[in-house]
């Protein structure tokens, strides 16, 4: 009986710790977004805005391109 109680107690402790850690991660993500906004506001001249940049990811010897333009039927080309 004590083994079962100790297992239940440990399970509850683990769940409680995971919930606390999830809250910490959420707060860190929120503060990171806030800091990024502050940096952008500080360094970006008034009247200008940021345009998202599209990256190409290179993994080993294979290269993954961005989605093809609509004129290609929306197919993705993989150039090797």
Beta strands, then each sheet from edge to edge (+ up, - down):
strand 1: 57-59
strand 2: 62-64
sheet 1: 1+ 2-
end
